[in-house]
Amino acid sequence: MIFELSFRSSRVGGPVTSGWLSTASAGAVIQSQDAETLLAQHSRVVFLVHGYNVDRDSGREHLGALADRLTDWVDAIVVVLWPGDHFTKAFSYPWEGEDADDTARQLDDFITRVLRPDTTVSFITHSLGARVALETVHRLPSSIHIDQLVMMAPAVDDDCLTRDKRYFGQVSSRVSRITTLSSMHDRVLKFAYPIGDLLQAFLHFWKDEPGKPMGLYGPQPQSKQPAGVVGENTNDAPEPVESRRVDHSDYLPSSNPNAKQLAAADYSRATLMGDFVEYVLP
């Protein structure tokens, strides 16, 4: 069963709101407490989180398409919609980290309130959605078992799992396995992330240090990564042909997915099944 958990008040932008859960069954939409009651019956739940600059309709489309490819193995999937966007588009990036953290607080409250204490949860994220998941895991009570954390093109610093005490001390010890997909041909992370990250650090009085994107280089430094962290670069082959270059939009499937999006979806599915993780393009 696919659920939708929205922390949005409008199609574009807006503040982070308390979560509103809904699902569809037998052609009818089930909302609020009835949907929460249904979700609480499941002992294994997977949360899908989109990234930055994604409006409500696009988030619903892409995460819904990914959820459809996972339902044959996972019986409870929650599509998480959050306001990591703004009508000014890319200019809002320095402030969207706060929205990601606020969403994590709300998601932590939701999971703690709705799910049974013995529930196993997993997360699949894209881009800045990685920060939402990392912050959520950092906050979740120890009674919640966290199985898989899959971060595709994560828009977080590549050393956050070794440098940030919140993530190194809490996340790496809480999650059974952390897997990342990165690409050296991701133009958003290669060109926009360094500028946005530096500006974000400046505007927030250097509370966060600027760094290199994990979605470009993978988890670094590799020698210091905690056990259970698996990083794979989609372009490991030397000088891949243009058709194999994976860009920032080549991870979450659309209604008409390309081969790269399907490969990323298959990677996520294999991870949830506990298989050996390998990204394979046709």
N, C-alpha and C positions, 0 to 999 in steps of 0.2 A: 504494500500500500504506500502511495506517495502522498506526503503531507506538504503543506506550504506554511512556513513560519515567517511572517512579515514584521519587520521592525521599521516599516515605512509609513509615512502619512500622505505621500504624494507620489506621482509617477516619476518626477525628477527632483532630486535633492530633498531638502527638509531635514528636520531633526530625527535623531534615533528615538523611536517610541518603544513602549513595552510590546512584547511579542503577541501577535494574533495568529493562532493556528487554525488551519482549515484543511479539509480533504474532501474528495468526492467519492461517493459510494452509491452504486445503483442509480446513477444519473442525478443524485441529489448532493448538494453541497452541505457538508457538516462543519460547523464552526465552533469556536470557543471551547467551553468545557466538555462538550460531547466529543469533539475531536481530541482533546487532551486525554479523555478517558480511553479512547481507542488506542492512542499512541502508548499510553502507560501499560497496555496489555503486552507489549512487545519487549522481549529481553535483550534484543540486539537492534540498535538504531544507528543509521548512518546519516550524518549531516553534510550537505553540499553547500559550499559558500562561494559566491562569485567575488570578483575583485573590484577594482576602482573604475570609476567612470562608466558604470553599467546602470541604466535606468531600470525601473521595475519590470517593464515589458520584456526587455532583452534578458534580464536575469531570469525571469520566469521561463522564457523560451529555451535558453541554453542549459540551465540547470535541469529543466524538465526533460530535455532531450537526453542529457546524461543519465538522469534517473531511470528513464525508460530502458536504457541499456544495462541497468544494474538489477532490475526487479526480478530477474530469473534466479538470483542468488540471495538477495537481501529482501526481507519482507516488510521492512519499515524504513523508508527514506524520507528525510526532511529537507526540503529545498528552503534555504535561508536567504531572504531578500533583505538587504540593508542599504541605507542611503549613502553609499560611498561615491556619490556623484553630485553634480551641481550644474546649473545652466551655463556657467562660465567654462565648462569642460575642464581641460587640463590645468587651468589656472587655480583650481581649488585644491590641487593635490597636497600642498603643505598643511592643510587643515584636515584632510581626510583620515590621517592617523588617529586623531581624537575620535572621529566617528567610528573607526574600527574598534578602538578600545571601549567606547561606550556600548557598541553592539555586543562585544564580548561580555561585558557586565550583565547585559540583559539576557544573553544566551545562557550564561552561567546560572542566573536566577531561574530561567525557564527550565533548564535541565534538572536542577536541584529540586524544583517545586513539583514538576510533572512526572519525571521518570522514577521508577523504583530504584532504591539504593543499589541493588545488585545488577543493574542494567549495564551492558557493555555498549560503549559508543565508539564510533569512528568518524573521522572527518576527511573530506576530499575538498580541496580548495584550489582556487586560481588567483594568481596575482596578489593583491592586497588582502584577499580573503585569508591568506596564510596568517597574517597578523591577528585577524579575528579569532582564528582557531588556536593559535599559540597563547593568546591572552586568556581564552576560555579554558584551555587545559590548565593553565597556571592557576586559575581560580577554582576549578572544580574540586569538590570534596573527595577525599581518598576513597570513599565508598563506591564511587563511580569508576568502573574499570574502563580504561581507554585502550583500544586494540590498535587500530591503524590510523596514522596521520599521513595523508598523501597531499603533498604541496606541489602543484604544477605552476611553473614560472613564478615562484614565490617572490613577491616584492617586499622582501625583508633583507637585512644585511646578511651576507654570506657567512659571517662568523657569529651570528646571534645565538647559536646553540652551544657555543663554547665561551663566549664573552659575557653575554647577558645573564646575570645571576637568576633572574626569574625563569628564563627558559632552560638554562643548563641545569639548575638545581631542581626545577619542578617538572618541566616538560619531558626532558630526556629520561628521567627516572620513572615517569608515569605511563609513557606510551610503549606498547609492546614493540612497535616498529615505526620509524619515520622514514618515508621515502620522498624523494624530490625528483622532479623532471626539470631540466634546465636546457637552454640553448644559447650558443654563442651568436646566433643570428636573430636574437630577439631585439628588435630595434627600439621598442618602448623602454626596455630595461637598460639597453646600452646607452641611449642618448638622453632620455627624459628622467630616468631614476636618479642619476647622480646630481642633476641640477635640483630636482624636487627635494631630494633627501637633504642636500646642503641647506636649501632655503627653509625647510621644515625645522632643521636643527637650530638655525639662526632665529627664526620667529618664536621658537619655544625655549629660548635662552639656553641652548645647548644641553637640554635635558637628555636628548638622544644624540649620539655621535653619528655623523655621516659615515656611510660605508659603501661597500660594493654589493650589488644585488645577487642574492642566492640564485635567482632564476636565470642568471647569465653564466655564473661560474660554478654553481653547485655549492654544497656545504664546504666551507673552508675554515681553517686549514684541515685537510683530510686526516692528517696524523693525530689530530686532537679531538676528532669527532667521537661522541659517546657511542658505546655499543648499540647496535640496533638502528643506526642511521645509514640509509642507503641512498646515494646520490647517483643519478644517471643523466648524462648529457645526451640529448637526442641527436647531436651531430658529431659523435665521436669519430666517425669515419673521416679521413682527411679530405678536405675540400669537396664536400658533397655537392652533387648537382643541384641546380636551383630548385627542382621539384621536391628535394628533401630538406631544404632549409626551413626550420620550424620557427615561426614568428610568434608574437605574443597572442595573436588571435587563433592560433592553430592547436588549441588544447580543448576547450569546451565545445562540444558538438552543437551545430545549428540544426534547424529542421531539415537541411540538406547538407549533411556533414561531408567534409573532404577527408582524404585518406589519413592525414595527420591527426585530425580531430578524432577519428575512429580509433587510431592507434593509441592515443592518449586515454580514451575511454576504456579500451581493452586493458591497458596498463593499470588503470584504477580498479577495474573489476578483478584482475588477477591478484592485485594487492589485497583486496578485501577477502579473497578466498585463501590467502596465506601462501600463495604460490611464489616461486622464485620470480623476482620482478625483472622484466625485460621489456623495453620499448622497441617495438618492431613495426617498421613501415613496410607496406606492400612493395 
